Amino acid sequence: MKSVSLVIRSGPTQALGTREMVDMALVLAAFECPVSVVLQDAGVLWATLPVMPDSSALALSGKLKSLPLYDIKTILVDQESCKSWDFELSDQFPGSMASRKTIKRCLDGSDVVLEA
């Protein structure tokens, strides 16, 4: 089966395709497709949001935190983007900080790369 990497570059206030991207990750993983998720640029801000009620436009933060339940083990948060937005990754977020080199290796090793 082909591996898919989903790169989320849009922040919470620009989230037109981000919700669909995360839903796609969950569906692909449910069908045992290898999925990686990368948060870059303003997308790293999703790792800082508290869990919101489902009716909230920001409810996506809870779905991101549930990615490991779907066996999505590769969740990378761009270290340089975090520095530019001046924040540190919460211990509660399932992803890990990664250098651009590590992210590039992840994307190069994927059969399909999609961005939002």
C-alpha positions in Angstrom: 0.0 0.0 0.0 1.2 3.5 -0.8 2.4 5.7 2.1 0.9 9.2 2.4 2.3 12.3 4.1 -0.1 15.1 5.0 1.5 18.5 5.5 -0.5 21.1 7.4 0.8 24.6 6.8 -2.4 26.6 7.5 -3.0 27.9 11.0 -6.3 27.9 12.9 -7.5 31.1 11.4 -6.8 29.8 7.8 -8.2 26.3 8.2 -10.2 25.8 5.0 -8.6 22.5 4.0 -7.0 21.5 7.3 -10.1 19.8 8.7 -10.5 17.7 5.6 -6.7 16.9 5.7 -7.0 15.5 9.3 -10.2 13.6 8.4 -8.4 12.1 5.4 -5.5 11.0 7.7 -8.0 9.2 10.0 -9.7 7.5 7.1 -6.5 6.4 5.4 -5.2 5.0 8.7 -8.5 3.2 9.3 -7.7 1.3 6.1 -4.2 0.6 7.3 -2.5 3.0 4.9 0.8 4.2 6.3 0.2 7.9 7.2 2.5 10.7 8.4 1.4 14.1 9.5 3.7 17.1 9.4 2.9 20.5 11.0 4.9 23.4 9.4 4.7 27.1 9.1 1.5 28.4 10.7 0.3 24.8 11.0 2.4 24.4 14.1 -0.1 26.5 15.9 -2.6 23.6 15.9 -0.3 21.9 18.4 -0.9 24.7 20.9 -4.7 24.8 21.0 -6.7 23.3 23.9 -9.3 20.7 23.1 -12.5 22.5 22.1 -16.2 21.4 21.9 -17.1 19.7 18.6 -19.2 22.7 17.6 -16.2 25.0 17.7 -14.3 25.8 14.5 -11.1 24.9 16.4 -12.4 21.4 17.4 -9.7 20.0 15.1 -7.1 20.2 17.9 -8.8 17.3 19.6 -8.7 15.2 16.4 -5.0 15.9 16.1 -4.4 14.7 19.6 -6.2 11.5 18.7 -4.0 10.6 15.7 -2.0 7.9 17.7 -5.3 6.1 18.4 -5.4 5.4 14.6 -1.8 4.1 14.6 -0.5 7.3 13.1 2.9 7.3 14.7 4.8 9.8 12.6 3.6 13.2 13.7 6.3 15.8 13.1 6.3 19.4 14.2 8.7 21.7 12.4 11.3 23.0 14.8 12.2 26.1 12.8 8.5 27.0 12.5 8.1 26.7 16.2 11.0 29.1 16.7 9.5 31.6 14.3 6.1 31.5 16.1 7.9 31.5 19.5 6.3 28.6 21.2 7.3 25.2 22.6 5.5 22.0 22.0 3.2 20.8 24.8 4.0 17.5 26.4 0.3 16.5 25.8 0.6 16.8 22.0 1.4 13.4 20.5 3.9 14.8 17.9 7.6 15.4 18.2 9.8 18.3 17.2 11.7 17.6 14.0 14.4 19.3 12.0 13.8 20.3 8.4 16.2 17.5 7.4 14.1 14.9 9.2 10.9 16.2 7.7 12.5 16.1 4.2 13.5 12.5 4.7 9.9 11.7 5.8 8.4 13.4 2.8 11.0 11.9 0.4 10.1 8.4 1.7 6.4 8.9 1.1 4.6 7.8 -2.1 2.1 10.7 -1.9 2.5 14.2 -0.3 -0.6 16.4 0.2 -0.5 19.9 1.7 -3.2 22.2 3.2 
